């Protein structure tokens, strides 16, 4: 490995981990999934699962990286050896690598569309049909490919520069910019939109919409948003300074991430509800069709707010994508071994292939169903968000709860209270693995085979 295998200070870890967590999953994914899954019901379940499952498993993944001191696969092997466990636990590391590659395989496509919309919005949406604009943009396989290639080139440039010059330096700029922009958008939403309707939509319980699929969506969003199960937190735990405390640092990142997700909802839905003809349940098209319609209705102001909104999305996408692919770059670099630049090139090349599959779901293969999934793009999202992440999170939870907990040094990890440590281990042993597996099974039965239990 290179000499710079640690963050320079505690703030660097917080910025990088927050950058990983705060991305399109918050500003694009959270609002549209809330819209698809009942608004307030989804949001309340999301917050509940972040606290009950998200934070404990987040801490567990960081702990594996800090103790294992390697890429995700090697970290699992190292920690398994230290606990006299089978090396088969390395499967959890491989699940993380697969997860971040599949996520990259659709994430870059949406990010490319965001950049494209940034330029379109600069010319204004007034007098234009947002549906026609959206349908035109996604109908071109080559155009969508160009935009995701541009985004991946930016991502690869940062990754190839390494931990300090690439990731750490970029996060010092991207994170403050992101928080400034989203607060600005929330303020504008409160001023120009219908904030009371948005608050009611986001925080009211709708019991009739409660189902295993809704719970799976809420857990999947929590894990995706927090970067759990991708291997990212293991890599960042590896880079973590020795003196940094896992519980405190994890709590700060999880709080920041959840806050941004809620702020994203408060930035988008007030503008949606300001115009009765807009649909809050527009799904993946929410930030494109629906928001561009809102910007058009705002007149000249919309020509300024629109580019600002898509700049916010682009900054979030870049900060998160850099972190998502870092574990794969680290694994390739240490596995081969090879230079960081070459490892980055290999990972980006794999992402390009997966992105081409995702892009086809918008145009050339848009009518090609994969089981109950509408197209190849939806298949990529499903495999990553609802399938691999929950499996990886279950493995991480079980391993730390039943194996790694036996050798953990409470002081080195940062636990000041034995009671808090015992509660953490109890959740990892008995609550999260069982709960995640039940929801994974029930959710997949409902999603794939239409077998609904409740």
Buried (B, 14 or more C-beta within 10 A) or exposed (E): BEEEBBBEEBBBBBBBBBBBBBBBBBBBBBBBBBBBBBBBBBBBBBBBBBEBBBBBBBBBBBBBBBBBBBBBBBBBBBBBEBBEBEEEBBBBBBBBBBBBBBBBBBBBBBBBBBBBBBEBBEEBBEEBBBEEBBBEBBEBBEBBBEBBBBBBEBBBBBBBBBBBEBBBBBBBEBBEBBBEBBEBBBEBBBEBBBBEBBBBBBBEEBEEBBBBBBBBBBBBBBBBBBBBBBBBBBBBBBBBBEEBBBBBBBBBBBEBBBBBBBBBBBBBBBBBBBBEEBEBBBEBBBBBBBBBBBBBBBEEEBBBBBBBBBBBBBBBBBBBBBBBBBBBBBBBBBEEEBEBBBBBBBBBEBBBEBBBBBBBBBBEBBEEEBEEBBBBBBBBBBBBBBBBBBBBBBBBBBBBBBBBBEEBEEEBBBBEEEEEBEEBBEBBBEBBBEBBBEBBBBBBBBBBEEEEEE
